[in-house]
Amino acid sequence: MQVTVIGTGYVGAVTGACLSYLGHRVTCVDVDADKIARWQRGELPIYEPGLSDLMKLAGGRGGIEFTTEFEASVAASDVVFIAVGTPPLPSGEANLTYLEAAARRIGAAMDSSRRRVVVNKSTVPVGSANLVEALIREGIREAGIRFSVASNPEFLREGCALADSLYPERIVLGAEEDETLEILRELYRPMIEQRFDPPPFLPRPSGLCRVPVVETGLTSAETIKYAANAFLAMKIGFANEIANICERVGGGRHAGLDRHRSRFAHWSEIPERWNRMGRQLFRQGCAVAVTHRFGVWI
């Protein structure tokens, strides 16, 4: 497929590189001409282990390019990812300025030559997919435009983003139309079925033969992202509170807490990937909770 990724920050660059490695033709677009010039020269404006090597491999597979040509890139695409920043405002609300601008420009750039799926990859408030659709429609300049909006939240850890992208714990696809979901399934099929040769520097995890897919509506997909973020924050807060208690009472692994570990969770049952708040914490005998009804994993 022909894919355009709007935004060449952390999420956009990693998404573009991985989709290109899977065999899709990817164009990454940004309004920052200096940043695009650096990408074109092979200078990475961000740091992620292995990303430079993956970019080189991707160039010989699906192919990846960087440009400021927004309209031409969108017009030539089957799938358009929005991966722009949504930084917090002083009030704590998400700043949707870049998202709104991208949506309007997408609408203005589309023509009637093909059907397109616009995928929101940015972290946005619940309900933003409806806003994106409305803004795209505002920007449309000709009749006969066919498009749909989808939500495909990211769950990347800095430092492990390539592994989290190529070998994810799950893929969340949110859409209101079966046709849209089918296009996204086809886009991600090599990843879902793990039908690609692993990069030499990033071997496939042992036993991974298929990636779980959570298919749901737009609002539910957006809620899953916020639920996962909130759950992560809760884990970090819990870890800090346990650490504070241990410091006050002299508890911890060397104080004998480790011998109670089996009452909460067996160490061998804790997957390698559950390390966001530090694997050593689990060695202290803390309880492990997982819920996957709505696609939320630790």
Residue pairs with C-beta under 8 A, 6 or more apart in sequence:
1 24
1 25
1 78
1 79
1 186
1 187
2 24
2 25
2 27
2 76
2 77
2 78
2 79
3 16
3 19
3 24
3 25
3 26
3 27
3 77
3 78
3 79
3 80
3 81
3 187
4 26
4 27
4 28
4 29
4 73
4 74
4 76
4 77
4 79
4 80
4 81
5 12
5 15
5 16
5 19
5 26
5 27
5 28
5 29
5 81
5 83
5 121
6 12
6 29
6 30
6 70
6 80
6 81
6 82
6 83
6 84
6 102
6 106
7 29
7 30
7 82
7 83
7 84
7 85
7 98
7 102
7 122
8 16
8 28
8 29
8 30
8 32
8 35
8 36
8 39
8 45
8 66
9 46
9 83
9 84
9 85
10 46
10 48
10 156
10 158
10 161
11 83
11 121
11 122
11 154
11 156
12 28
12 30
12 81
12 83
12 84
12 121
13 28
13 39
13 44
13 46
13 48
13 51
14 48
14 51
14 156
14 161
14 162
14 165
15 81
15 83
15 121
15 154
15 165
16 26
16 28
16 64
16 81
17 26
17 51
17 54
17 55
17 58
17 64
17 162
18 54
18 58
18 162
18 165
18 166
18 191
19 26
19 62
19 187
20 26
20 58
20 59
20 61
20 62
20 63
20 64
21 54
21 57
21 58
21 61
21 62
21 166
21 196
21 199
22 61
22 62
22 190
22 191
22 196
23 61
23 62
23 190
23 196
24 62
24 187
25 62
25 63
26 58
26 62
26 63
26 64
26 65
27 64
27 65
27 66
27 67
27 73
27 76
27 77
28 39
28 64
28 65
28 66
28 67
29 66
29 67
29 68
29 69
29 70
29 73
29 74
30 36
30 66
30 68
31 68
31 70
33 68
35 45
36 66
36 67
36 68
38 44
38 45
39 45
39 66
40 66
42 52
42 55
44 51
44 52
44 55
48 158
48 159
48 161
48 162
49 159
49 162
50 162
50 199
50 201
50 202
51 161
51 162
53 199
53 201
54 162
54 199
54 202
55 64
57 199
58 64
67 73
70 105
70 109
71 105
71 108
71 109
72 109
73 109
74 80
74 105
74 106
74 109
74 110
74 116
75 109
75 110
75 111
75 113
77 116
78 114
78 115
78 116
78 117
78 183
79 116
79 117
79 118
79 119
79 183
79 184
79 187
80 106
80 116
80 117
80 118
80 119
81 119
81 121
81 152
82 99
82 102
82 103
82 106
82 118
82 119
82 120
82 121
82 122
82 132
83 121
83 122
84 98
84 99
84 102
84 122
85 95
85 98
85 122
86 94
86 95
86 96
86 98
86 99
86 122
86 123
86 124
87 94
87 95
88 94
88 95
89 95
93 125
94 123
94 124
94 125
96 124
96 125
96 128
96 131
99 120
99 122
99 124
99 128
99 131
99 132
100 131
100 135
103 118
103 131
103 132
103 135
103 136
103 139
104 135
104 136
104 138
104 139
105 139
106 118
106 136
106 139
107 135
107 136
107 137
107 138
107 139
107 140
107 141
107 145
108 139
108 140
108 141
110 116
110 136
110 140
110 145
110 147
111 142
111 145
112 142
112 143
112 144
112 145
112 146
114 146
115 146
115 147
115 148
116 146
116 147
116 148
117 147
117 148
117 149
117 150
117 180
117 183
117 184
118 132
118 136
118 147
118 148
118 149
118 150
119 149
119 150
119 151
119 152
119 184
120 128
120 129
120 132
120 149
120 150
120 151
120 152
121 152
121 153
121 154
123 153
123 154
123 225
123 229
124 222
125 222
126 219
126 222
126 223
126 226
127 219
127 222
128 222
129 149
129 150
129 151
129 174
129 218
129 219
129 221
129 222
130 218
132 149
133 149
136 147
136 149
148 175
148 176
148 177
148 179
148 180
149 175
149 218
150 173
150 174
150 175
150 180
150 181
150 184
150 218
150 221
151 172
151 173
151 174
151 175
151 218
151 221
151 222
151 225
152 171
152 172
152 173
152 174
152 184
152 221
153 172
153 174
153 221
153 222
153 224
153 225
153 228
155 164
155 168
155 169
155 170
155 225
155 228
156 164
156 165
157 164
157 276
162 199
162 202
163 202
166 191
166 196
166 198
166 199
166 202
167 194
167 204
167 205
167 208
167 211
168 191
168 211
169 211
169 212
169 273
169 297
170 211
170 212
170 213
170 214
170 292
170 295
170 297
171 188
171 191
171 192
171 211
171 212
171 213
171 214
172 213
172 214
172 216
172 221
172 224
172 225
172 295
173 181
173 184
173 185
173 188
173 213
173 214
173 215
173 216
173 221
174 215
174 216
174 217
174 218
174 219
174 220
174 221
174 222
174 224
175 181
175 184
175 215
175 217
175 218
176 217
176 218
181 215
185 192
185 213
188 213
189 195
190 196
191 211
192 210
192 211
192 213
193 209
193 210
194 204
194 208
194 209
194 210
194 211
198 204
205 272
214 221
214 224
214 294
214 295
216 224
216 294
216 295
220 294
223 294
224 294
224 295
224 296
227 294
227 296
228 295
228 296
228 297
231 296
231 298
232 276
232 277
235 276
235 277
235 298
236 277
238 286
239 277
239 278
239 281
239 286
242 281
242 284
242 286
245 251
246 252
246 255
246 257
246 284
251 257
252 284
253 280
253 283
253 284
257 284
257 285
258 283
258 284
258 285
260 285
261 267
261 283
261 284
261 285
263 285
264 285
264 286
264 287
264 288
265 282
265 285
265 286
265 287
265 288
267 282
267 283
269 288
270 279
270 282
270 288
274 282
274 288
274 298
276 298
282 288
288 298
289 298
290 297
290 298
